[in-house]
Amino acid sequence: MSGKIKEVMKANESFYLAMKDADFDSMQRIWINDDNVKCVHPGWPMLHGWEAVSESWKNIFENGNSLDVELQDTHSEISGNSAWVICIEKISYRIGDEIQYGFAQSTNIFKFAGDKWLMALHHASPIPAPKGNVSSTDVLQ
């Protein structure tokens, strides 16, 4: 794995860590903070611009439910100053005493700005869950 790909994967990992920790300050540092960014949360319409995207993260984090995302089938590529990571998100969250699961196909696009990779687009679309019980050790085929 090249050094640049490792940097992109680290930026992608930082995105999901900020999501898991419900850390808005970290989330803000991961994104390009301008009107060109886009975000599609699973089941949501596309959000345009940092103001709308940041509000969505604030609302998600203030919801108070624990949210964890496990990545599967992750692939990344770089072309010039742009990079993308595609993956399947296994999203687990607590509702009352139960843990619920959802799955999304995700594309994260990063731009190299200054000296680091920053997110320009996050698009996660819901996909069907595998049949049967789902545990943290299941792997999608």
Backbone as numpy.savetxt, mean C-alpha at the origin, in Angstrom:
# Nx Ny Nz CAx CAy CAz Cx Cy Cz
19.56 -8.90 -6.75 18.71 -7.72 -6.75 19.61 -6.49 -6.75
19.36 -5.58 -7.68 20.19 -4.37 -7.78 19.93 -3.43 -6.61
20.87 -2.49 -6.42 20.73 -1.50 -5.35 19.49 -0.65 -5.49
19.17 -0.25 -6.74 17.98 0.58 -6.97 16.70 -0.18 -6.64
16.65 -1.44 -7.06 15.46 -2.25 -6.75 15.31 -2.41 -5.24
16.41 -2.60 -4.54 16.34 -2.71 -3.07 15.79 -1.43 -2.47
16.19 -0.27 -3.01 15.67 1.01 -2.50 14.17 1.14 -2.75
13.72 0.71 -3.93 12.28 0.75 -4.23 11.52 -0.17 -3.30
12.04 -1.38 -3.10 11.37 -2.33 -2.21 11.34 -1.81 -0.77
12.39 -1.10 -0.36 12.42 -0.49 0.97 11.35 0.60 1.09
11.21 1.42 0.03 10.16 2.45 0.02 8.78 1.81 0.10
8.59 0.70 -0.62 7.32 -0.02 -0.60 7.05 -0.59 0.80
8.08 -1.15 1.39 7.97 -1.68 2.76 7.62 -0.57 3.75
8.22 0.60 3.58 7.93 1.74 4.47 6.47 2.16 4.36
5.92 2.09 3.16 4.51 2.42 2.94 3.62 1.49 3.76
3.86 0.19 3.67 3.02 -0.77 4.39 3.26 -0.72 5.89
4.46 -0.38 6.32 4.73 -0.23 7.75 3.97 0.98 8.30
3.95 2.09 7.55 3.18 3.27 7.98 1.70 2.93 8.08
1.22 2.11 7.13 -0.18 1.68 7.16 -0.45 0.83 8.40
0.43 -0.14 8.66 0.24 -1.03 9.81 0.28 -0.25 11.12
1.19 0.71 11.22 1.34 1.49 12.45 0.36 2.66 12.54
-0.47 2.85 11.50 -1.39 4.00 11.44 -0.63 5.29 11.73
0.52 5.43 11.08 1.44 6.54 11.32 1.35 7.55 10.18
0.54 8.58 10.40 0.32 9.57 9.35 1.60 10.32 9.00
2.42 10.67 9.98 3.66 11.39 9.69 4.56 10.59 8.76
4.69 9.30 9.01 5.49 8.44 8.13 4.84 8.35 6.75
3.52 8.20 6.71 2.81 8.11 5.43 3.05 9.38 4.61
3.02 10.51 5.26 3.23 11.79 4.58 4.63 11.87 3.96
5.63 11.32 4.64 7.01 11.35 4.13 7.23 10.40 2.96
6.36 9.42 2.80 6.50 8.41 1.75 5.98 8.92 0.41
5.00 9.80 0.43 4.33 10.27 -0.77 4.97 11.56 -1.31
4.84 11.75 -2.63 5.09 13.06 -3.22 3.91 13.92 -2.79
4.14 15.03 -2.18 3.04 15.85 -1.64 2.64 16.92 -2.64
2.07 16.50 -3.78 1.63 17.49 -4.77 0.31 17.05 -5.40
-0.17 17.85 -6.34 -1.48 17.62 -6.95 -1.50 16.48 -7.95
-0.34 15.89 -8.27 -0.29 14.84 -9.29 -0.45 13.44 -8.73
-0.41 13.26 -7.40 -0.51 11.91 -6.85 -1.95 11.39 -6.97
-2.05 10.06 -6.98 -3.36 9.41 -7.10 -3.39 8.23 -6.13
-4.60 7.88 -5.68 -4.75 6.75 -4.77 -6.14 6.13 -4.97
-6.15 4.79 -5.06 -7.40 4.05 -5.08 -7.32 3.00 -3.98
-8.06 3.22 -2.91 -8.19 2.21 -1.86 -9.19 1.16 -2.35
-9.11 -0.08 -1.86 -10.04 -1.12 -2.33 -11.50 -0.67 -2.20
-12.19 -0.68 -3.33 -13.61 -0.32 -3.36 -13.90 1.17 -3.39
-12.87 2.02 -3.43 -13.06 3.47 -3.44 -12.87 4.01 -4.86
-13.40 5.19 -5.13 -13.05 5.87 -6.39 -11.64 6.45 -6.29
-11.07 6.81 -7.43 -9.73 7.37 -7.43 -9.71 8.74 -6.76
-8.72 8.94 -5.91 -8.49 10.23 -5.26 -7.37 10.94 -6.01
-7.54 12.23 -6.24 -6.57 13.02 -6.99 -5.95 14.09 -6.10
-4.62 14.13 -6.07 -3.91 15.18 -5.33 -3.66 14.82 -3.89
-2.56 15.38 -3.35 -2.15 15.05 -2.00 -3.19 15.42 -0.96
-3.91 16.51 -1.14 -4.91 16.91 -0.14 -5.96 15.81 0.05
-6.49 15.29 -1.04 -7.51 14.23 -0.96 -6.90 12.92 -0.45
-5.70 12.59 -0.94 -5.04 11.34 -0.53 -4.71 11.39 0.96
-4.17 12.51 1.42 -3.81 12.61 2.84 -5.04 12.54 3.73
-6.13 13.16 3.31 -7.37 13.09 4.10 -7.85 11.65 4.21
-7.71 10.89 3.12 -8.15 9.49 3.17 -7.35 8.70 4.20
-6.02 8.93 4.24 -5.19 8.21 5.22 -5.52 8.65 6.64
-5.76 9.93 6.84 -6.15 10.40 8.18 -7.43 9.70 8.63
-8.42 9.62 7.73 -9.70 8.97 8.07 -9.52 7.49 8.35
-8.72 6.82 7.55 -8.47 5.39 7.76 -7.79 5.17 9.11
-6.77 5.97 9.41 -6.03 5.80 10.65 -6.86 6.17 11.88
-7.75 7.14 11.75 -8.59 7.55 12.87 -9.72 6.56 13.13
-9.97 5.65 12.20 -11.02 4.64 12.34 -10.80 3.79 13.58
-9.54 3.57 13.94 -9.24 2.88 15.18 -9.12 1.38 15.08
-9.56 0.76 13.98 -9.42 -0.68 13.84 -7.99 -1.04 13.48
-7.52 -2.12 14.04 -6.19 -2.62 13.72 -6.17 -3.11 12.27
-5.14 -2.73 11.51 -5.04 -3.08 10.10 -3.64 -3.61 9.84
-3.56 -4.80 9.27 -2.27 -5.38 8.94 -2.33 -5.88 7.51
-1.23 -5.70 6.77 -1.18 -6.13 5.38 0.03 -7.02 5.19
-0.23 -8.22 4.71 0.83 -9.16 4.37 0.93 -9.18 2.84
2.14 -9.02 2.32 2.33 -8.97 0.87 2.69 -10.35 0.33
2.11 -10.67 -0.81 2.39 -11.92 -1.50 2.59 -11.63 -2.97
3.36 -12.49 -3.64 3.57 -12.41 -5.08 4.04 -11.01 -5.50
5.09 -10.53 -4.86 5.60 -9.17 -5.06 6.63 -9.13 -6.19
6.47 -8.17 -7.11 7.40 -7.97 -8.22 7.64 -6.48 -8.40
8.86 -6.11 -8.77 9.16 -4.69 -8.99 9.99 -4.50 -10.24
9.88 -3.30 -10.82 10.66 -2.92 -11.99 10.96 -1.44 -11.91
12.04 -1.05 -12.59 12.44 0.36 -12.67 12.62 0.72 -14.13
12.17 1.92 -14.48 12.41 2.48 -15.80 12.72 3.96 -15.61
13.99 4.33 -15.77 14.40 5.71 -15.57 14.17 6.14 -14.14
13.43 7.23 -13.95 13.14 7.76 -12.61 11.80 7.29 -12.06
11.24 6.25 -12.69 9.97 5.68 -12.23 10.18 4.21 -11.88
9.42 3.75 -10.91 9.45 2.35 -10.52 8.06 1.93 -10.10
7.79 0.64 -10.21 6.51 0.15 -9.76 6.69 -1.18 -9.06
5.78 -1.41 -8.11 5.74 -2.67 -7.37 4.32 -3.18 -7.49
4.19 -4.43 -7.92 2.87 -5.07 -7.95 2.89 -6.19 -6.92
1.77 -6.38 -6.27 1.69 -7.41 -5.24 0.24 -7.71 -4.92
0.05 -8.76 -4.18 -1.26 -9.08 -3.63 -1.20 -8.74 -2.14
-2.16 -7.95 -1.71 -2.26 -7.58 -0.30 -3.26 -8.52 0.39
-2.82 -9.15 1.45 -3.73 -9.90 2.32 -3.95 -8.99 3.52
-5.13 -8.41 3.59 -5.45 -7.39 4.59 -6.23 -8.04 5.72
-5.72 -7.92 6.93 -6.45 -8.43 8.10 -6.78 -7.26 9.01
-7.97 -7.31 9.55 -8.42 -6.24 10.43 -9.39 -6.83 11.45
-9.43 -6.20 12.58 -10.26 -6.68 13.68 -11.58 -5.91 13.70
-12.67 -6.70 13.79 -13.99 -6.14 14.02 -14.53 -6.85 15.25
-14.60 -6.12 16.35 -14.99 -6.75 17.61 -13.94 -7.77 18.02
-14.38 -9.00 18.25 -13.47 -10.07 18.65 -13.00 -10.91 17.46
-13.47 -10.58 16.26 -13.13 -11.38 15.09 -12.10 -10.69 14.20
-11.25 -11.52 13.61 -10.31 -11.02 12.60 -10.90 -11.33 11.24
-11.03 -10.31 10.42 -11.56 -10.43 9.06 -10.40 -10.32 8.07
-10.57 -10.91 6.89 -9.54 -10.86 5.86 -10.13 -10.35 4.56
-9.33 -9.60 3.85 -9.66 -9.18 2.50 -8.40 -9.27 1.65
-8.59 -9.31 0.35 -7.45 -9.41 -0.56 -7.57 -8.33 -1.63
-6.43 -7.80 -2.03 -6.42 -6.78 -3.07 -5.19 -6.97 -3.96
-5.39 -6.72 -5.25 -4.26 -6.65 -6.18 -3.82 -5.20 -6.15
-2.53 -4.98 -5.90 -2.03 -3.63 -5.71 -0.92 -3.28 -6.69
-0.95 -2.03 -7.13 0.14 -1.45 -7.92 0.56 -0.17 -7.23
1.85 -0.08 -6.91 2.42 1.11 -6.28 3.46 1.69 -7.23
3.29 2.95 -7.59 4.23 3.61 -8.50 5.02 4.65 -7.72
6.32 4.61 -7.89 7.25 5.51 -7.21 8.01 6.34 -8.23
8.35 7.56 -7.85 9.21 8.45 -8.64 10.45 8.75 -7.81
11.60 8.81 -8.49 12.83 9.18 -7.79 12.87 10.70 -7.72
12.83 11.23 -6.51 12.77 12.68 -6.30 13.86 13.06 -5.31
14.79 13.90 -5.75 15.89 14.30 -4.88 16.83 13.14 -4.69
16.73 12.49 -3.54 17.63 11.37 -3.25 16.88 10.12 -2.78
15.55 10.06 -3.04 14.79 8.89 -2.58 13.59 8.62 -3.48
13.06 7.43 -3.35 11.86 7.02 -4.07 10.64 7.42 -3.27
9.72 8.16 -3.91 8.48 8.60 -3.27 7.29 8.07 -4.05
6.22 7.76 -3.32 5.03 7.20 -3.95 4.27 8.27 -4.73
3.90 7.91 -5.95 3.10 8.78 -6.80 1.69 8.23 -6.98
1.54 6.90 -6.85 0.24 6.27 -7.03 0.17 4.97 -6.24
-0.93 4.78 -5.56 -1.25 3.49 -4.92 -2.62 3.11 -5.44
-2.72 1.92 -6.03 -4.00 1.45 -6.55 -4.19 0.02 -6.05
-5.21 -0.19 -5.22 -5.51 -1.51 -4.68 -6.96 -1.85 -5.02
-7.14 -2.92 -5.79 -8.48 -3.37 -6.18 -8.80 -4.68 -5.49
-10.00 -4.80 -4.94 -10.37 -6.03 -4.25 -10.36 -7.22 -5.21
-9.92 -8.36 -4.69 -9.98 -9.61 -5.45 -10.61 -10.66 -4.54
-11.16 -11.73 -5.13 -11.79 -12.75 -4.30 -10.79 -13.44 -3.37
-11.27 -13.82 -2.22 -10.45 -14.59 -1.27 -10.39 -16.03 -1.72
-9.32 -16.72 -1.35 -9.26 -18.16 -1.65 -10.39 -18.88 -0.93
-10.81 -20.01 -1.45 -11.87 -20.80 -0.80 -11.35 -21.44 0.47
-12.23 -21.63 1.44 -11.86 -22.28 2.69 -11.36 -21.28 3.71
-10.84 -21.80 4.81 -10.33 -20.95 5.89 -9.06 -20.26 5.44
-8.86 -19.06 5.94 -7.67 -18.28 5.62 -6.89 -18.06 6.91
-5.61 -18.43 6.88 -4.76 -18.17 8.04 -3.56 -17.37 7.59
-2.79 -16.89 8.53 -1.62 -16.07 8.18 -0.54 -16.88 7.49
-0.66 -18.19 7.43 0.34 -19.01 6.76 -0.09 -19.42 5.35
-1.32 -19.07 4.95 -1.78 -19.41 3.61 -1.02 -18.59 2.57
-0.76 -19.19 1.45 -0.14 -18.49 0.32 -1.07 -18.62 -0.87
-1.33 -17.52 -1.53 -2.17 -17.56 -2.72 -1.42 -18.25 -3.84
-2.10 -19.03 -4.61 -1.49 -19.73 -5.76 -1.78 -19.00 -7.04
